[in-house]
């Protein structure tokens, strides 16, 4: 796989996973950081920002995990 195609696939993966996780966080209202902020300040300051941020971080984590597994498979084949 060319590096350009790999970068495109990685970016697409991160964007799609971020969107899906953001929507799930918003639908089920299971964002722990939002609950902490709401408890601390008595109001929810970041109803849309925190789910997107947390989802983006989770997406990057899964992307790095996927790349590590893929690189190990490539190394084991060689």
C-alpha positions as CSV (number, residue, x, y, z in Angstrom):
1,X,0.0,0.0,0.0
2,X,1.4,3.4,-0.9
3,X,2.1,5.9,1.8
4,X,-0.4,8.4,0.3
5,X,-3.2,5.8,0.3
6,X,-2.2,4.8,3.9
7,X,-2.4,8.4,5.0
8,X,-5.8,8.9,3.3
9,X,-7.1,5.7,4.9
10,X,-5.8,6.8,8.4
11,X,-7.4,10.2,8.1
12,X,-10.7,8.7,6.9
13,X,-10.6,6.2,9.8
14,X,-10.0,8.9,12.4
15,X,-12.7,11.2,11.0
16,X,-15.3,8.5,10.8
17,X,-14.6,7.0,14.2
18,X,-14.7,10.5,15.7
19,X,-18.1,11.2,14.2
20,X,-19.5,7.9,15.3
21,X,-18.2,8.1,18.8
22,X,-19.3,11.8,19.1
23,X,-22.8,10.9,18.1
24,X,-23.0,8.0,20.5
25,X,-21.7,10.1,23.4
26,X,-24.3,12.8,22.6
27,X,-27.2,10.3,22.2
28,X,-26.5,8.3,25.3
29,X,-25.1,11.2,27.3
30,X,-22.3,9.0,28.7
31,X,-19.5,11.5,28.5
32,X,-17.7,11.3,31.9
33,X,-15.7,14.6,31.5
34,X,-19.0,16.5,30.7
35,X,-20.5,15.1,33.9
36,X,-17.5,16.2,36.0
37,X,-17.6,19.7,34.5
38,X,-21.3,19.9,35.1
39,X,-20.8,18.9,38.7
40,X,-18.0,21.3,39.2
41,X,-19.5,24.4,37.6
42,X,-23.2,23.6,37.9
43,X,-23.7,23.9,34.2
44,X,-22.7,22.0,31.1
45,X,-20.2,24.2,29.3
46,X,-19.1,22.0,26.5
47,X,-22.1,19.9,25.3
48,X,-20.7,19.6,21.8
49,X,-16.9,20.2,22.2
50,X,-16.1,17.5,24.8
51,X,-17.8,14.6,23.0
52,X,-15.9,15.5,19.8
53,X,-12.6,15.9,21.6
54,X,-12.9,12.7,23.6
55,X,-14.0,10.8,20.5
56,X,-11.0,12.2,18.5
57,X,-8.6,11.1,21.2
58,X,-10.1,7.6,21.3
59,X,-9.9,7.5,17.5
60,X,-6.3,8.4,17.5
61,X,-5.7,5.7,20.1
62,X,-7.4,3.0,18.0
63,X,-5.5,4.2,14.9
64,X,-2.1,3.9,16.6
65,X,-3.1,0.5,18.0
66,X,-4.2,-0.6,14.5
67,X,-0.9,0.6,13.0
68,X,1.2,-1.3,15.7
69,X,-0.7,-4.5,15.0
70,X,-0.3,-4.0,11.2
71,X,3.4,-3.3,11.5
72,X,4.0,-6.3,13.7
73,X,2.2,-8.5,11.1
74,X,4.4,-7.1,8.3
75,X,7.5,-7.6,10.4
76,X,6.5,-11.2,11.2
77,X,6.0,-11.9,7.5
78,X,9.5,-10.7,6.6
